[in-house]
Amino acid sequence: MGSRKKLLLGNWKMHKLRKDVPAFMESLLANIGDKNSWSQKLNFGFGVPATLFDVALSTTKNTGVKILAQNCHFEEQGAFTGELSCAMLQECGLHGSIIGHSERRQYYAETNTYVGKKWNSLALKGLLPVICVGESKIEREQNKTFDVVRQQIDDALLQVSEDARKCEFVIAYEPVWAIGTGLTATPEMAQDVHKFIRNELSKHFGATRSGTISILYGGSMNAANAKELLAMPDIDGGLIGGASLKPDEFAKIIKAAL
Ligand code: PEP
């Protein structure tokens, strides 16, 4: 198993206005101390709405905090009203983008194929793709979790070129039934799926590379349950929605990961 630094990513979804960001970052950074106290052990950042890209980047300059988008389009440019290309995200100075979040799959009909095309485009622009996968409640009840997750990864990878496959990426396992519901997978349940994902990745990328890929857990992670989840061998961090909106709560999760 390779050495994997913990990674905590907040997903702000459609929350916060520009005026909220400086105070949030100031409070968070004051709480956790400068990057010498945490950067050896973990990385962290936020997927923010596009209206906040510049203010989030400027208020975190030189702090080590990563700023990501929550979505992107896979085409370089074109007639795609309302969309943002990876070139645009790159030009803004972002670190990467969350893609395939279950809310986008559910409300915007995003398919595994679309997610794969986005993965490919982000990687080729030098941006970090954070690929969300996970089963619904019904799929879990029908014991289809592994099949669903395998299909999400395999279908997406069909769209990812050889060059793009060489680039770093992160998988976020997010059981849909645990997102924003207060229900969390137990550490053992999550570990089972993370181990399965790592094994699947080793079929595509080999065991050595698979041991270096970060697999995050997402689904009602908070200050109270983070430590136990993050202690599991294949849980390399978290994708955190609700609990990333308050600086003191997010700071507690960072401290739990240290
Ligand atoms: C998410 O949005 O990816 C998420 C995991 O949300 P929450 O932490 O609120 O369940």
Residues whose N, C-alpha, C, O or C-beta is under 5 A from the ligand:
A	BS01	PEP	N11 A178 I179 G180 T181 G218 G219 S220 M221 L239 I240 G241 G242 A243
